[in-house]
Amino acid sequence: MSSVTLKQLAQELNLSIATVSRALQDSHEVSAETKERVRALAAELNYQPNAYASSLRRNISKTIGVVVPEVNNHFFSLAINGIEEVARQNDYHVLIYLTHDDYEREVAITQYLTGGRVDGLLMSVSSGSQDFSHLQSLQVSKPAIVFFDRVCQALNTANVTTNDYESGYLATEHLIKAGCRHIAHLLISGNLSIGRIRMQGYQAALAAHGLPFDEALVFDGAGPDAENTARITELLRTRPEIDGMFASAERLAISSYLACEALGRAIPEQVKVISFSNLEVAALLAPALTTITQPAYEIGKEAASILLRAIEKKRPILPSQSVELKSTLVPRRSTASGQ
């Protein structure tokens, strides 16, 4: 490695060491002309930065935290893969924390992270979150935070999401066009903004096709899987006219399949099912599950890119940096018509 140091570069250019360091980091605090002078001399003298020393000088750990509610949902597994790829390309480490969709655990994790253990945070909030003061406290101590999928609208930062309203509309319309007239909506959680937005799409599609909105057909699926299966079974038993179910999470789709099996309700002949899902085996279910598939891997990459740019350039993350990607409706046997 070259023995050329930041101090030598600074002396050659008659600049401070801090200015040279910022120029090499592409900081917005240094003019384009000065950056060009510094880069040209660094290239000429074959300057090679010491990554460890650089991290110490900049008071960064080269580590980001990822807080997710679960990993058995294939969406989050794919998103983490996307995050890890961007982090690896930028020589960052990734620490993953699971809330298990529990609000108290989320609070404990964020309190732990206020000690400066990570340079920034990528987060998808738990379904039980209602009071976001713990996240506001975290932002004060570590301002580089980006939310993805399940976002916290109370914080002034960037979110990476999909077109949840449009997807909710299209999913419901898909069931209507398949002949459904009594469609239950299995809500992931009334506390989550994505849940509310997807339900708004569901309501809009019903209204556009002249179907009434029945609040009794909206099911809050924030509970454990076994409880959800039992409650969906009871819903189908007490409302036998239900001929379509729009699940906002794949675990609710699986509960729907189990409920239909328990009651002897045939899918898709008697009940058609569509779900938000990145489940790789969706096509192998019996019957194959129609899905709204989110670009989970790309969501992870986009969220990590926004976060790392802000950390490296020491810039604040703004809501204007938010990104919305498009999901894809993949029709399969579970919503087939013409039975």
PAKE-151119 format. One record per residue (C-alpha): residue in three letters; y, x, z. Coordinates in nm, 2 decimals. Layout:
<nodes>
(node 'ALA',(Y,X,Z))
...
</nodes>
This chain:
<nodes>
(node 'MET',(0.00,0.00,0.00))
(node 'SER',(0.36,0.11,-0.06))
(node 'SER',(0.55,0.27,0.23))
(node 'VAL',(0.87,0.11,0.12))
(node 'THR',(1.02,-0.10,0.40))
(node 'LEU',(1.27,-0.39,0.42))
(node 'LYS',(1.50,-0.14,0.59))
(node 'GLN',(1.49,0.09,0.29))
(node 'LEU',(1.55,-0.19,0.05))
(node 'ALA',(1.85,-0.31,0.26))
(node 'GLN',(2.00,0.04,0.27))
(node 'GLU',(1.96,0.09,-0.11))
(node 'LEU',(2.14,-0.25,-0.17))
(node 'ASN',(2.39,-0.22,0.11))
(node 'LEU',(2.27,-0.54,0.26))
(node 'SER',(2.14,-0.64,0.60))
(node 'ILE',(1.77,-0.65,0.66))
(node 'ALA',(1.79,-1.02,0.74))
(node 'THR',(1.95,-1.09,0.40))
(node 'VAL',(1.69,-0.90,0.21))
(node 'SER',(1.41,-1.07,0.40))
(node 'ARG',(1.56,-1.42,0.33))
(node 'ALA',(1.61,-1.33,-0.04))
(node 'LEU',(1.24,-1.23,-0.07))
(node 'GLN',(1.15,-1.57,0.09))
(node 'ASP',(1.37,-1.75,-0.16))
(node 'SER',(1.58,-1.89,0.11))
(node 'HIS',(1.86,-2.13,0.01))
(node 'GLU',(2.09,-1.93,0.24))
(node 'VAL',(2.11,-1.65,-0.01))
(node 'SER',(2.28,-1.66,-0.35))
(node 'ALA',(2.08,-1.65,-0.67))
(node 'GLU',(2.26,-1.33,-0.77))
(node 'THR',(2.16,-1.15,-0.45))
(node 'LYS',(1.80,-1.28,-0.48))
(node 'GLU',(1.78,-1.13,-0.82))
(node 'ARG',(1.91,-0.79,-0.71))
(node 'VAL',(1.67,-0.78,-0.42))
(node 'ARG',(1.37,-0.88,-0.63))
(node 'ALA',(1.45,-0.63,-0.90))
(node 'LEU',(1.46,-0.34,-0.66))
(node 'ALA',(1.15,-0.46,-0.47))
(node 'ALA',(0.96,-0.47,-0.80))
(node 'GLU',(1.10,-0.13,-0.91))
(node 'LEU',(0.99,0.04,-0.58))
(node 'ASN',(0.66,-0.16,-0.56))
(node 'TYR',(0.75,-0.31,-0.23))
(node 'GLN',(0.46,-0.49,-0.06))
(node 'PRO',(0.54,-0.72,0.23))
(node 'ASN',(0.34,-0.70,0.55))
(node 'ALA',(0.23,-1.06,0.60))
(node 'TYR',(0.16,-1.03,0.97))
(node 'ALA',(0.49,-0.86,1.05))
(node 'SER',(0.67,-1.12,0.83))
(node 'SER',(0.51,-1.40,1.03))
(node 'LEU',(0.62,-1.25,1.36))
(node 'ARG',(0.98,-1.20,1.23))
(node 'ARG',(1.00,-1.55,1.10))
(node 'ASN',(0.84,-1.70,1.42))
(node 'ILE',(0.57,-1.88,1.23))
(node 'SER',(0.20,-1.90,1.29))
(node 'LYS',(0.09,-1.96,0.93))
(node 'THR',(-0.10,-2.26,1.06))
(node 'ILE',(-0.06,-2.63,1.00))
(node 'GLY',(-0.21,-2.92,1.19))
(node 'VAL',(-0.38,-3.22,1.03))
(node 'VAL',(-0.41,-3.53,1.24))
(node 'VAL',(-0.64,-3.81,1.10))
(node 'PRO',(-0.80,-4.12,1.25))
(node 'GLU',(-1.15,-4.04,1.12))
(node 'VAL',(-1.35,-3.83,0.88))
(node 'ASN',(-1.64,-4.06,0.81))
(node 'ASN',(-1.41,-4.25,0.58))
(node 'HIS',(-1.44,-4.06,0.25))
(node 'PHE',(-1.07,-4.10,0.18))
(node 'PHE',(-0.98,-3.86,0.47))
(node 'SER',(-1.25,-3.61,0.37))
(node 'LEU',(-1.11,-3.59,0.02))
(node 'ALA',(-0.75,-3.57,0.15))
(node 'ILE',(-0.84,-3.28,0.38))
(node 'ASN',(-1.00,-3.10,0.09))
(node 'GLY',(-0.67,-3.13,-0.10))
(node 'ILE',(-0.47,-3.01,0.20))
(node 'GLU',(-0.70,-2.71,0.26))
(node 'GLU',(-0.67,-2.60,-0.11))
(node 'VAL',(-0.30,-2.59,-0.10))
(node 'ALA',(-0.30,-2.42,0.25))
(node 'ARG',(-0.55,-2.16,0.13))
(node 'GLN',(-0.34,-2.08,-0.18))
(node 'ASN',(-0.04,-2.01,0.05))
(node 'ASP',(-0.24,-1.81,0.31))
(node 'TYR',(-0.21,-2.08,0.58))
(node 'HIS',(-0.48,-2.19,0.82))
(node 'VAL',(-0.56,-2.56,0.89))
(node 'LEU',(-0.64,-2.71,1.23))
(node 'ILE',(-0.79,-3.06,1.22))
(node 'TYR',(-0.75,-3.31,1.50))
(node 'LEU',(-0.93,-3.65,1.52))
(node 'THR',(-0.77,-3.94,1.70))
(node 'HIS',(-1.08,-4.16,1.64))
(node 'ASP',(-0.83,-4.43,1.57))
(node 'ASP',(-0.73,-4.43,1.93))
(node 'TYR',(-0.36,-4.45,2.03))
(node 'GLU',(-0.39,-4.27,2.36))
(node 'ARG',(-0.58,-3.98,2.20))
(node 'GLU',(-0.31,-3.96,1.93))
(node 'VAL',(-0.04,-3.93,2.20))
(node 'ALA',(-0.24,-3.66,2.38))
(node 'ILE',(-0.28,-3.46,2.06))
(node 'THR',(0.08,-3.47,1.97))
(node 'GLN',(0.18,-3.37,2.32))
(node 'TYR',(-0.05,-3.07,2.29))
(node 'LEU',(0.11,-2.98,1.95))
(node 'THR',(0.47,-2.97,2.09))
(node 'GLY',(0.40,-2.62,2.23))
(node 'GLY',(0.46,-2.46,1.89))
(node 'ARG',(0.09,-2.41,1.80))
(node 'VAL',(0.15,-2.51,1.44))
(node 'ASP',(0.43,-2.46,1.19))
(node 'GLY',(0.41,-2.81,1.06))
(node 'LEU',(0.20,-3.13,1.07))
(node 'LEU',(0.03,-3.36,0.83))
(node 'MET',(-0.05,-3.69,0.98))
(node 'SER',(-0.21,-4.03,0.93))
(node 'VAL',(-0.15,-4.25,1.23))
(node 'SER',(-0.41,-4.45,1.42))
(node 'SER',(-0.45,-4.82,1.38))
(node 'GLY',(-0.36,-4.88,1.74))
(node 'SER',(-0.02,-4.71,1.72))
(node 'GLN',(0.27,-4.94,1.81))
(node 'ASP',(0.51,-4.72,2.01))
(node 'PHE',(0.60,-4.41,1.81))
(node 'SER',(0.82,-4.24,2.07))
(node 'HIS',(0.55,-3.96,2.10))
(node 'LEU',(0.60,-3.88,1.73))
(node 'GLN',(0.97,-3.88,1.76))
(node 'SER',(0.94,-3.63,2.05))
(node 'LEU',(0.71,-3.42,1.83))
(node 'GLN',(0.96,-3.42,1.55))
(node 'VAL',(1.23,-3.28,1.78))
(node 'SER',(1.01,-2.98,1.87))
(node 'LYS',(0.85,-2.93,1.53))
(node 'PRO',(1.06,-3.10,1.26))
(node 'ALA',(0.82,-3.02,0.97))
(node 'ILE',(0.61,-3.34,0.96))
(node 'VAL',(0.48,-3.53,0.66))
(node 'PHE',(0.28,-3.85,0.68))
(node 'PHE',(0.02,-3.96,0.44))
(node 'ASP',(-0.16,-4.29,0.38))
(node 'ARG',(-0.10,-4.44,0.72))
(node 'VAL',(0.27,-4.36,0.77))
(node 'CYS',(0.52,-4.40,1.06))
(node 'GLN',(0.83,-4.55,0.91))
(node 'ALA',(1.02,-4.49,1.24))
(node 'LEU',(1.06,-4.12,1.15))
(node 'ASN',(1.31,-3.98,0.91))
(node 'THR',(1.07,-3.78,0.69))
(node 'ALA',(0.86,-3.78,0.38))
(node 'ASN',(0.55,-4.00,0.32))
(node 'VAL',(0.28,-3.97,0.06))
(node 'THR',(0.12,-4.30,-0.01))
(node 'THR',(-0.03,-4.51,-0.29))
(node 'ASN',(0.10,-4.83,-0.45))
(node 'ASP',(-0.04,-5.05,-0.18))
(node 'TYR',(0.16,-5.36,-0.26))
(node 'GLU',(0.06,-5.35,-0.63))
(node 'SER',(-0.30,-5.27,-0.54))
(node 'GLY',(-0.32,-5.55,-0.29))
(node 'TYR',(-0.19,-5.79,-0.56))
(node 'LEU',(-0.43,-5.66,-0.82))
(node 'ALA',(-0.73,-5.68,-0.59))
(node 'THR',(-0.66,-6.04,-0.50))
(node 'GLU',(-0.59,-6.14,-0.86))
(node 'HIS',(-0.91,-5.98,-0.96))
(node 'LEU',(-1.10,-6.21,-0.73))
(node 'ILE',(-0.90,-6.51,-0.85))
(node 'LYS',(-0.98,-6.43,-1.21))
(node 'ALA',(-1.35,-6.40,-1.11))
(node 'GLY',(-1.33,-6.76,-0.99))
(node 'CYS',(-1.25,-6.73,-0.62))
(node 'ARG',(-1.03,-6.99,-0.46))
(node 'HIS',(-1.08,-6.93,-0.09))
(node 'ILE',(-1.02,-6.56,-0.03))
(node 'ALA',(-1.03,-6.39,0.31))
(node 'HIS',(-0.83,-6.08,0.36))
(node 'LEU',(-0.98,-5.82,0.60))
(node 'LEU',(-0.68,-5.64,0.73))
(node 'ILE',(-0.72,-5.28,0.84))
(node 'SER',(-0.47,-5.34,1.12))
(node 'GLY',(-0.16,-5.55,1.17))
(node 'ASN',(0.01,-5.25,1.33))
(node 'LEU',(-0.01,-5.03,1.02))
(node 'SER',(0.26,-5.05,0.75))
(node 'ILE',(-0.01,-5.01,0.48))
(node 'GLY',(-0.19,-5.31,0.63))
(node 'ARG',(0.12,-5.52,0.61))
(node 'ILE',(0.21,-5.41,0.26))
(node 'ARG',(-0.14,-5.47,0.12))
(node 'MET',(-0.13,-5.82,0.28))
(node 'GLN',(0.20,-5.89,0.12))
(node 'GLY',(0.04,-5.81,-0.22))
(node 'TYR',(-0.25,-6.05,-0.13))
(node 'GLN',(0.00,-6.33,-0.04))
(node 'ALA',(0.20,-6.27,-0.36))
(node 'ALA',(-0.11,-6.30,-0.58))
(node 'LEU',(-0.21,-6.62,-0.41))
(node 'ALA',(0.13,-6.77,-0.46))
(node 'ALA',(0.15,-6.65,-0.82))
(node 'HIS',(-0.18,-6.84,-0.90))
(node 'GLY',(-0.09,-7.15,-0.71))
(node 'LEU',(-0.32,-7.09,-0.41))
(node 'PRO',(-0.22,-7.16,-0.05))
(node 'PHE',(-0.20,-6.89,0.21))
(node 'ASP',(-0.42,-6.97,0.50))
(node 'GLU',(-0.35,-6.74,0.80))
(node 'ALA',(-0.69,-6.83,0.94))
(node 'LEU',(-0.84,-6.63,0.65))
(node 'VAL',(-0.67,-6.31,0.76))
(node 'PHE',(-0.90,-6.10,0.97))
(node 'ASP',(-0.77,-5.80,1.18))
(node 'GLY',(-1.03,-5.54,1.15))
(node 'ALA',(-0.90,-5.28,1.40))
(node 'GLY',(-1.20,-5.31,1.62))
(node 'PRO',(-1.53,-5.12,1.62))
(node 'ASP',(-1.77,-5.17,1.33))
(node 'ALA',(-2.03,-5.37,1.52))
(node 'GLU',(-1.76,-5.61,1.65))
(node 'ASN',(-1.61,-5.65,1.31))
(node 'THR',(-1.95,-5.73,1.16))
(node 'ALA',(-2.01,-6.00,1.42))
(node 'ARG',(-1.66,-6.15,1.38))
(node 'ILE',(-1.68,-6.15,1.00))
(node 'THR',(-2.02,-6.32,1.03))
(node 'GLU',(-1.87,-6.59,1.25))
(node 'LEU',(-1.57,-6.63,1.01))
(node 'LEU',(-1.81,-6.69,0.72))
(node 'ARG',(-2.02,-6.93,0.93))
(node 'THR',(-1.72,-7.14,1.03))
(node 'ARG',(-1.55,-7.12,0.70))
(node 'PRO',(-1.83,-7.17,0.45))
(node 'GLU',(-1.59,-7.23,0.16))
(node 'ILE',(-1.49,-6.86,0.16))
(node 'ASP',(-1.59,-6.73,-0.18))
(node 'GLY',(-1.41,-6.40,-0.19))
(node 'MET',(-1.33,-6.12,0.05))
(node 'PHE',(-1.06,-5.85,0.00))
(node 'ALA',(-1.13,-5.56,0.24))
(node 'SER',(-0.85,-5.32,0.31))
(node 'ALA',(-1.09,-5.04,0.42))
(node 'GLU',(-1.44,-4.95,0.32))
(node 'ARG',(-1.59,-5.00,0.67))
(node 'LEU',(-1.48,-5.36,0.65))
(node 'ALA',(-1.65,-5.40,0.31))
(node 'ILE',(-1.98,-5.27,0.47))
(node 'SER',(-1.94,-5.51,0.76))
(node 'SER',(-1.89,-5.79,0.50))
(node 'TYR',(-2.21,-5.69,0.32))
(node 'LEU',(-2.40,-5.70,0.66))
(node 'ALA',(-2.24,-6.04,0.75))
(node 'CYS',(-2.34,-6.19,0.41))
(node 'GLU',(-2.69,-6.05,0.45))
(node 'ALA',(-2.72,-6.21,0.80))
(node 'LEU',(-2.62,-6.55,0.67))
(node 'GLY',(-2.81,-6.53,0.35))
(node 'ARG',(-2.49,-6.55,0.14))
(node 'ALA',(-2.55,-6.38,-0.19))
(node 'ILE',(-2.30,-6.13,-0.33))
(node 'PRO',(-2.15,-6.20,-0.59))
(node 'GLU',(-2.30,-6.54,-0.66))
(node 'GLN',(-2.16,-6.70,-0.34))
(node 'VAL',(-1.91,-6.45,-0.21))
(node 'LYS',(-1.74,-6.18,-0.41))
(node 'VAL',(-1.62,-5.86,-0.24))
(node 'ILE',(-1.36,-5.60,-0.33))
(node 'SER',(-1.24,-5.32,-0.11))
(node 'PHE',(-1.01,-5.02,-0.09))
(node 'SER',(-1.27,-4.74,-0.09))
(node 'ASN',(-1.33,-4.38,-0.20))
(node 'LEU',(-1.70,-4.41,-0.10))
(node 'GLU',(-1.90,-4.20,-0.34))
(node 'VAL',(-2.20,-4.43,-0.31))
(node 'ALA',(-2.01,-4.75,-0.39))
(node 'ALA',(-2.19,-4.78,-0.72))
(node 'LEU',(-2.52,-4.74,-0.55))
(node 'LEU',(-2.48,-5.03,-0.30))
(node 'ALA',(-2.67,-5.35,-0.37))
(node 'PRO',(-2.47,-5.49,-0.54))
(node 'ALA',(-2.24,-5.21,-0.65))
(node 'LEU',(-1.91,-5.25,-0.48))
(node 'THR',(-1.59,-5.31,-0.67))
(node 'THR',(-1.32,-5.08,-0.53))
(node 'ILE',(-0.95,-4.99,-0.53))
(node 'THR',(-0.99,-4.62,-0.54))
(node 'GLN',(-0.71,-4.40,-0.40))
(node 'PRO',(-0.63,-4.05,-0.54))
(node 'ALA',(-0.71,-3.91,-0.20))
(node 'TYR',(-0.75,-3.54,-0.30))
(node 'GLU',(-0.41,-3.55,-0.48))
(node 'ILE',(-0.25,-3.72,-0.18))
(node 'GLY',(-0.37,-3.44,0.04))
(node 'LYS',(-0.24,-3.17,-0.21))
(node 'GLU',(0.10,-3.34,-0.25))
(node 'ALA',(0.15,-3.38,0.13))
(node 'ALA',(0.06,-3.02,0.19))
(node 'SER',(0.28,-2.90,-0.09))
(node 'ILE',(0.59,-3.09,0.05))
(node 'LEU',(0.52,-2.95,0.40))
(node 'LEU',(0.47,-2.59,0.31))
(node 'ARG',(0.77,-2.58,0.08))
(node 'ALA',(0.98,-2.70,0.38))
(node 'ILE',(0.83,-2.44,0.61))
(node 'GLU',(0.86,-2.15,0.38))
(node 'LYS',(1.22,-2.23,0.27))
(node 'LYS',(1.32,-2.35,0.62))
(node 'ARG',(1.45,-2.67,0.48))
(node 'PRO',(1.44,-3.02,0.64))
(node 'ILE',(1.20,-3.27,0.50))
(node 'LEU',(1.38,-3.58,0.38))
(node 'PRO',(1.26,-3.93,0.30))
(node 'SER',(1.38,-3.88,-0.06))
(node 'GLN',(1.08,-3.63,-0.10))
(node 'SER',(0.83,-3.92,-0.05))
(node 'VAL',(0.57,-3.96,-0.32))
(node 'GLU',(0.38,-4.27,-0.43))
(node 'LEU',(0.06,-4.22,-0.63))
(node 'LYS',(-0.13,-4.49,-0.82))
(node 'SER',(-0.47,-4.62,-0.72))
(node 'THR',(-0.74,-4.74,-0.96))
(node 'LEU',(-0.93,-5.07,-0.97))
(node 'VAL',(-1.30,-5.00,-1.05))
(node 'PRO',(-1.48,-5.33,-1.12))
(node 'ARG',(-1.85,-5.34,-1.04))
(node 'ARG',(-2.12,-5.60,-0.97))
(node 'SER',(-1.98,-5.73,-0.63))
(node 'THR',(-1.71,-5.92,-0.81))
(node 'ALA',(-1.90,-6.01,-1.13))
(node 'SER',(-1.83,-6.37,-1.26))
(node 'GLY',(-2.03,-6.60,-1.48))
(node 'GLN',(-2.31,-6.65,-1.23))
</nodes>
